[in-house]
């Protein structure tokens, strides 16, 4: 018969001896015993796990405190009525006026005996060492000659005038507790074995495992505390959305690595438990800084800059996304400069079945480093090894031909496009021939194509879109703009909008930022549109070159004006994406907004 392994933590030395004597008479337990009261006992217990012992045996307040911190079941040595009666008789023989100080498990039974036997006994209940100290000070000036106490009060009482009798447990109490531990062990031996087996498997799992209650309280972690409070708080904040959706996967940068956090909902005895697997991926730092970004649904739902989610007419969105909603095929997004294809893709992701998994943004223009490219194509931590992720590949036209071929055939040969949702994008003017790479990808991977129409084909919707923009900027700038003068709207509708939707947003933003009247007038609208026209006439149809950008700067301007112009250029080059522009400039979005607002 397999022995029950017991960790004995005695609050005083003689009890440890009793434990050893009782254990020596048995062949069904294996005892390891220490002496430690309260905090000392807790410190001893915290060194061990359920893989080390089946049960902890201790007494009184020490047992209660250990139970709060240890994952090993605690069997408490109960102070029997016989133990109490023996000590009360000693006190009765020694003094006519005595008191008892102890934890609730002692004082409850003492009160019963005192009433039954008509003993003149004052009883004081404590819950920790600090309360014991305060109680001893309080009764020090009383006429008590003797106090009955547990081990901690007995130790503290040496600094006071009265004598103390320690309430001890007899051999029969220790033996009864061992009997109880063996009984529990026999009843739950298979459960204990399975518990140890599962814990061992979890502790050696390549990922770290966490479990949280539906209230966000951490119930379990498989190894020593590896993560910061901020990381655990982040997992706790994910709990409500996982309970709602059933699962979620996100990525977060952590200690120079990329933490992959996968959460799922489990039900155990009718209780909601959220389980997390956390895997620290070693990703090249240069790739995380430049070519690879991960986004998740919660971040994007709070994005007020997304034209397609917040401003575009619903019928327009439904028409564009119809094919995407009914097929899992790779998608190619085509659109002119300023159609803000990234925001459109973010909206597609939010509406997709993969919205509870990450959106990986892979910028091919930043993959010139051979180390980054090797990681992307060969490493198991690459997004190309994922499943269930939406992978957004931008600037694929900037890859070298050999890299372009390798990427597309890797996607096809590994069925990456069937395991994940793949979205490509390219800038394409309406009257231009389709790029060769677009045609190659479309035919190789059987892509769905979504062509975002330019704004000049949506002039009938401009009043609707401009009105929604005004609502956004009223909040952002603290304005109370009611709308446009009719002539101002006519000017907006007659303009050809070479910068498309991002240009419309910028124009409305400039009008709203300086407005002092409830209606935006035609005069200032005309002035801003002329200024916009000059900028587009002075730049190439594509992204401005460094020389062109420098030429647009007036170095005789003030520093604030130069900073504003630089911010405008970078926002323009990022197709109006202020988050991307802020990252590129190394500033926050708030700072970028202030730069753009400065006149």
DABEL-V913260 format. One record per pair of residues at least 4 apart in sequence whose ideal C-beta (glycine too) atoms are under 6 Angstrom apart, sorted by the first residue. I is the first residue (numbers start at 1). J is the second residue. D is the distance in Angstrom with one decimal. If there is no record, write none. Layout:
i=I j=J d=D
i=I j=J d=D
This chain:
i=3 j=29 d=5.8
i=3 j=30 d=4.4
i=4 j=29 d=4.9
i=4 j=54 d=5.1
i=4 j=181 d=5.9
i=4 j=182 d=5.5
i=4 j=185 d=4.0
i=5 j=30 d=5.0
i=5 j=53 d=4.8
i=5 j=54 d=4.9
i=6 j=29 d=5.4
i=6 j=31 d=5.1
i=6 j=55 d=5.3
i=6 j=57 d=5.4
i=6 j=181 d=5.9
i=7 j=32 d=5.5
i=7 j=53 d=4.3
i=7 j=56 d=4.8
i=8 j=19 d=4.4
i=8 j=31 d=5.6
i=8 j=33 d=3.8
i=8 j=57 d=4.9
i=9 j=34 d=5.5
i=9 j=36 d=5.4
i=9 j=41 d=4.5
i=9 j=44 d=5.6
i=9 j=58 d=4.3
i=10 j=15 d=3.8
i=10 j=16 d=3.9
i=10 j=35 d=5.2
i=11 j=37 d=4.2
i=11 j=59 d=5.6
i=11 j=62 d=4.9
i=11 j=151 d=4.1
i=12 j=151 d=4.5
i=13 j=35 d=5.2
i=16 j=33 d=4.9
i=16 j=35 d=4.9
i=18 j=171 d=5.8
i=18 j=174 d=5.0
i=19 j=33 d=4.9
i=19 j=174 d=5.8
i=20 j=33 d=5.7
i=22 j=174 d=4.8
i=22 j=175 d=5.0
i=22 j=178 d=6.0
i=23 j=29 d=5.7
i=23 j=31 d=3.9
i=28 j=182 d=5.3
i=29 j=178 d=5.9
i=34 j=44 d=5.1
i=36 j=40 d=3.8
i=36 j=41 d=3.8
i=36 j=44 d=4.7
i=37 j=41 d=5.9
i=37 j=62 d=5.6
i=37 j=151 d=5.1
i=37 j=152 d=5.5
i=38 j=61 d=5.9
i=38 j=62 d=5.5
i=38 j=65 d=6.0
i=38 j=129 d=5.8
i=38 j=152 d=5.7
i=41 j=62 d=4.1
i=41 j=66 d=5.9
i=42 j=65 d=5.1
i=42 j=66 d=5.6
i=42 j=69 d=5.8
i=45 j=56 d=5.9
i=45 j=66 d=4.5
i=45 j=70 d=4.6
i=46 j=69 d=5.9
i=48 j=52 d=4.2
i=48 j=53 d=5.8
i=50 j=71 d=5.4
i=50 j=72 d=5.3
i=51 j=196 d=5.5
i=53 j=72 d=5.5
i=54 j=185 d=5.6
i=54 j=192 d=5.8
i=55 j=73 d=5.3
i=55 j=75 d=5.2
i=55 j=181 d=4.7
i=56 j=66 d=5.9
i=56 j=72 d=5.1
i=56 j=74 d=4.8
i=57 j=75 d=5.3
i=57 j=177 d=5.6
i=58 j=62 d=4.9
i=58 j=63 d=4.0
i=58 j=66 d=5.7
i=59 j=63 d=5.6
i=59 j=77 d=4.1
i=60 j=103 d=5.1
i=60 j=150 d=5.3
i=61 j=103 d=4.3
i=63 j=74 d=5.5
i=63 j=76 d=4.2
i=66 j=70 d=5.2
i=66 j=74 d=5.5
i=67 j=74 d=4.5
i=75 j=177 d=5.8
i=75 j=180 d=5.6
i=75 j=181 d=4.8
i=77 j=169 d=5.5
i=77 j=173 d=5.6
i=77 j=177 d=4.6
i=79 j=83 d=4.9
i=79 j=106 d=5.6
i=79 j=169 d=5.9
i=80 j=173 d=5.2
i=81 j=85 d=5.9
i=83 j=169 d=5.5
i=83 j=170 d=5.7
i=84 j=88 d=6.0
i=84 j=109 d=5.8
i=84 j=110 d=5.6
i=84 j=113 d=5.9
i=87 j=148 d=5.5
i=87 j=165 d=5.8
i=87 j=167 d=4.9
i=90 j=165 d=5.6
i=91 j=98 d=4.5
i=91 j=146 d=5.1
i=91 j=148 d=5.5
i=91 j=165 d=5.6
i=94 j=146 d=5.3
i=95 j=145 d=3.9
i=95 j=146 d=4.2
i=97 j=143 d=5.9
i=97 j=144 d=5.9
i=98 j=146 d=4.1
i=99 j=122 d=4.2
i=99 j=144 d=5.0
i=99 j=147 d=5.1
i=100 j=110 d=5.4
i=100 j=123 d=5.0
i=100 j=148 d=4.2
i=101 j=124 d=4.8
i=101 j=135 d=5.7
i=101 j=147 d=5.8
i=101 j=149 d=5.0
i=101 j=153 d=4.6
i=102 j=106 d=3.5
i=102 j=107 d=5.1
i=102 j=150 d=4.9
i=104 j=108 d=5.8
i=104 j=125 d=5.7
i=107 j=123 d=5.1
i=107 j=125 d=4.5
i=110 j=123 d=5.7
i=111 j=123 d=5.6
i=113 j=117 d=5.9
i=114 j=119 d=4.6
i=114 j=121 d=4.5
i=124 j=135 d=5.2
i=126 j=131 d=4.0
i=126 j=132 d=4.8
i=126 j=135 d=5.8
i=127 j=131 d=5.5
i=129 j=152 d=5.5
i=132 j=152 d=5.6
i=132 j=153 d=4.7
i=132 j=156 d=5.7
i=133 j=156 d=5.9
i=136 j=156 d=5.7
i=136 j=157 d=6.0
i=136 j=160 d=5.6
i=140 j=160 d=5.0
i=144 j=162 d=5.4
i=146 j=163 d=5.1
i=147 j=162 d=5.7
i=147 j=164 d=5.3
i=148 j=165 d=5.3
i=148 j=167 d=5.7
i=149 j=153 d=3.5
i=149 j=154 d=4.5
i=149 j=164 d=5.2
i=150 j=167 d=5.8
i=153 j=157 d=6.0
i=154 j=164 d=4.8
i=154 j=166 d=4.5
i=157 j=164 d=4.0
i=169 j=173 d=4.2
i=184 j=188 d=5.9
i=185 j=189 d=5.8
i=188 j=192 d=5.4
i=202 j=209 d=5.1
i=202 j=222 d=4.2
i=203 j=222 d=5.2
i=203 j=223 d=5.9
i=207 j=277 d=4.3
i=207 j=279 d=4.6
i=208 j=222 d=5.8
i=208 j=223 d=5.9
i=208 j=226 d=6.0
i=208 j=278 d=4.5
i=209 j=222 d=4.0
i=210 j=221 d=5.0
i=210 j=276 d=4.2
i=211 j=219 d=4.6
i=211 j=220 d=4.1
i=211 j=273 d=5.6
i=211 j=275 d=5.4
i=212 j=216 d=6.0
i=212 j=218 d=5.5
i=212 j=239 d=5.3
i=212 j=274 d=4.7
i=213 j=217 d=4.5
i=213 j=219 d=5.7
i=214 j=243 d=5.8
i=214 j=272 d=4.1
i=216 j=236 d=3.9
i=216 j=239 d=4.8
i=227 j=231 d=3.8
i=227 j=232 d=5.9
i=229 j=233 d=5.9
i=235 j=276 d=5.4
i=238 j=242 d=5.7
i=238 j=263 d=5.6
i=239 j=274 d=4.9
i=241 j=245 d=5.9
i=241 j=248 d=5.9
i=242 j=248 d=5.0
i=242 j=263 d=4.5
i=242 j=265 d=5.6
i=242 j=274 d=5.1
i=243 j=265 d=5.8
i=243 j=272 d=5.7
i=245 j=356 d=5.1
i=246 j=265 d=5.1
i=247 j=264 d=4.6
i=247 j=356 d=5.8
i=248 j=263 d=4.9
i=248 j=356 d=4.6
i=249 j=262 d=4.6
i=249 j=357 d=4.6
i=249 j=358 d=5.9
i=250 j=261 d=5.3
i=250 j=296 d=4.5
i=250 j=358 d=5.9
i=251 j=258 d=5.6
i=251 j=260 d=5.7
i=251 j=294 d=3.8
i=251 j=358 d=5.3
i=252 j=259 d=4.9
i=254 j=259 d=4.3
i=257 j=280 d=4.7
i=257 j=282 d=5.7
i=258 j=281 d=4.4
i=258 j=283 d=4.6
i=259 j=278 d=5.9
i=259 j=280 d=5.6
i=260 j=279 d=4.4
i=260 j=281 d=5.7
i=261 j=276 d=6.0
i=261 j=278 d=5.4
i=262 j=277 d=4.7
i=263 j=274 d=5.7
i=263 j=276 d=4.8
i=264 j=275 d=5.5
i=265 j=274 d=6.0
i=266 j=273 d=4.7
i=266 j=275 d=5.5
i=268 j=273 d=5.3
i=281 j=381 d=3.9
i=283 j=287 d=5.8
i=283 j=288 d=5.5
i=283 j=381 d=6.0
i=284 j=371 d=5.6
i=284 j=372 d=5.6
i=284 j=375 d=5.3
i=286 j=290 d=6.0
i=286 j=369 d=5.8
i=287 j=291 d=5.1
i=287 j=292 d=4.9
i=287 j=372 d=4.4
i=288 j=292 d=6.0
i=290 j=366 d=3.9
i=291 j=363 d=5.0
i=291 j=366 d=3.5
i=291 j=367 d=5.1
i=291 j=372 d=5.9
i=292 j=362 d=5.9
i=293 j=361 d=4.4
i=294 j=358 d=4.9
i=294 j=360 d=5.6
i=295 j=299 d=5.4
i=295 j=359 d=4.5
i=296 j=358 d=5.8
i=297 j=350 d=6.0
i=297 j=355 d=4.9
i=300 j=346 d=5.1
i=300 j=350 d=5.7
i=304 j=472 d=6.0
i=305 j=578 d=5.8
i=306 j=310 d=5.6
i=306 j=343 d=4.7
i=307 j=311 d=4.9
i=307 j=312 d=5.9
i=307 j=340 d=5.7
i=307 j=343 d=5.7
i=307 j=501 d=5.0
i=308 j=312 d=4.8
i=308 j=343 d=5.6
i=308 j=344 d=5.1
i=308 j=347 d=4.3
i=309 j=347 d=5.0
i=311 j=465 d=5.1
i=311 j=468 d=4.5
i=312 j=316 d=5.2
i=312 j=317 d=5.5
i=313 j=461 d=5.2
i=313 j=464 d=5.9
i=317 j=321 d=5.9
i=320 j=450 d=5.7
i=321 j=325 d=5.8
i=323 j=327 d=6.0
i=323 j=448 d=4.9
i=324 j=331 d=5.9
i=324 j=348 d=5.8
i=327 j=448 d=5.9
i=329 j=446 d=5.7
i=329 j=448 d=5.1
i=330 j=417 d=4.7
i=330 j=422 d=4.2
i=330 j=445 d=4.7
i=330 j=447 d=4.6
i=331 j=423 d=4.7
i=331 j=448 d=5.0
i=332 j=424 d=4.8
i=332 j=442 d=5.9
i=332 j=447 d=4.6
i=332 j=449 d=4.9
i=333 j=341 d=5.0
i=333 j=425 d=4.2
i=333 j=450 d=5.3
i=334 j=426 d=5.8
i=334 j=428 d=4.3
i=334 j=451 d=4.7
i=335 j=339 d=3.4
i=335 j=341 d=5.2
i=335 j=452 d=3.6
i=336 j=429 d=5.4
i=336 j=454 d=5.1
i=336 j=500 d=5.7
i=337 j=427 d=5.7
i=338 j=499 d=4.0
i=338 j=500 d=3.4
i=338 j=502 d=4.5
i=338 j=503 d=5.4
i=339 j=452 d=4.4
i=339 j=500 d=4.9
i=339 j=501 d=5.9
i=340 j=501 d=5.5
i=340 j=502 d=5.2
i=340 j=575 d=5.4
i=340 j=576 d=5.4
i=341 j=425 d=4.4
i=342 j=577 d=5.6
i=345 j=392 d=5.2
i=345 j=423 d=5.3
i=349 j=359 d=4.7
i=349 j=390 d=4.9
i=350 j=355 d=5.6
i=354 j=388 d=5.9
i=354 j=390 d=5.0
i=354 j=421 d=5.3
i=357 j=388 d=4.5
i=357 j=389 d=5.4
i=358 j=389 d=5.4
i=359 j=390 d=4.7
i=360 j=383 d=4.3
i=360 j=389 d=5.4
i=360 j=391 d=4.9
i=361 j=392 d=5.0
i=362 j=393 d=5.0
i=363 j=394 d=5.5
i=363 j=395 d=5.8
i=364 j=395 d=4.6
i=364 j=396 d=5.1
i=364 j=398 d=5.5
i=364 j=399 d=4.8
i=365 j=395 d=4.1
i=365 j=398 d=4.5
i=367 j=372 d=5.4
i=367 j=373 d=5.4
i=374 j=378 d=5.5
i=375 j=379 d=4.6
i=376 j=382 d=5.1
i=380 j=385 d=5.2
i=383 j=391 d=5.7
i=384 j=416 d=5.8
i=386 j=420 d=5.9
i=387 j=419 d=4.7
i=389 j=420 d=4.9
i=390 j=421 d=4.5
i=391 j=420 d=5.4
i=391 j=422 d=5.3
i=392 j=423 d=4.9
i=393 j=424 d=5.1
i=394 j=425 d=5.3
i=396 j=424 d=5.9
i=397 j=426 d=6.0
i=397 j=437 d=5.7
i=399 j=403 d=4.5
i=399 j=404 d=4.3
i=408 j=444 d=5.8
i=409 j=413 d=5.7
i=410 j=414 d=5.9
i=411 j=416 d=4.4
i=411 j=417 d=5.5
i=415 j=419 d=5.9
i=416 j=420 d=5.9
i=417 j=422 d=4.6
i=417 j=445 d=5.5
i=426 j=438 d=5.6
i=434 j=438 d=5.3
i=434 j=439 d=5.6
i=440 j=444 d=5.9
i=441 j=445 d=5.8
i=442 j=447 d=4.5
i=453 j=457 d=4.6
i=454 j=500 d=5.5
i=455 j=497 d=4.1
i=455 j=500 d=4.6
i=455 j=501 d=5.7
i=456 j=496 d=5.3
i=456 j=497 d=5.4
i=459 j=493 d=4.6
i=461 j=465 d=5.6
i=462 j=466 d=5.7
i=462 j=492 d=5.3
i=462 j=493 d=5.1
i=463 j=489 d=5.5
i=466 j=508 d=5.7
i=469 j=508 d=4.1
i=470 j=481 d=5.2
i=473 j=477 d=5.4
i=473 j=509 d=5.9
i=473 j=512 d=3.7
i=474 j=479 d=4.7
i=474 j=481 d=5.8
i=477 j=512 d=5.8
i=477 j=513 d=5.7
i=479 j=512 d=5.9
i=481 j=512 d=5.9
i=481 j=515 d=5.4
i=482 j=518 d=4.4
i=482 j=519 d=5.9
i=483 j=519 d=5.8
i=484 j=488 d=4.3
i=484 j=489 d=4.6
i=484 j=520 d=4.9
i=485 j=519 d=5.2
i=485 j=521 d=5.2
i=485 j=522 d=5.6
i=487 j=522 d=3.8
i=488 j=520 d=5.4
i=488 j=521 d=6.0
i=488 j=522 d=4.5
i=488 j=525 d=4.2
i=491 j=525 d=5.0
i=491 j=526 d=5.7
i=495 j=529 d=5.4
i=497 j=503 d=5.7
i=498 j=536 d=4.6
i=499 j=503 d=2.8
i=502 j=575 d=5.9
i=502 j=576 d=2.8
i=507 j=528 d=5.7
i=510 j=528 d=5.4
i=511 j=520 d=5.0
i=513 j=597 d=6.0
i=515 j=520 d=5.8
i=522 j=526 d=6.0
i=539 j=544 d=4.9
i=539 j=548 d=5.7
i=543 j=573 d=5.3
i=544 j=548 d=4.2
i=544 j=549 d=4.9
i=549 j=569 d=5.0
i=553 j=565 d=5.5
i=557 j=561 d=3.8
i=557 j=562 d=5.3
i=560 j=598 d=5.3
i=563 j=595 d=5.5
i=564 j=595 d=5.3
i=564 j=598 d=5.1
i=567 j=592 d=5.9
i=567 j=595 d=4.2
i=567 j=596 d=5.5
i=570 j=581 d=4.6
i=570 j=584 d=5.8
i=570 j=585 d=5.9
i=571 j=581 d=4.5
i=574 j=580 d=4.3
i=574 j=581 d=4.6
i=578 j=589 d=5.8
i=578 j=592 d=5.8
i=582 j=587 d=5.5
i=582 j=589 d=4.8
i=582 j=592 d=4.5
i=587 j=591 d=4.2
i=587 j=592 d=5.7
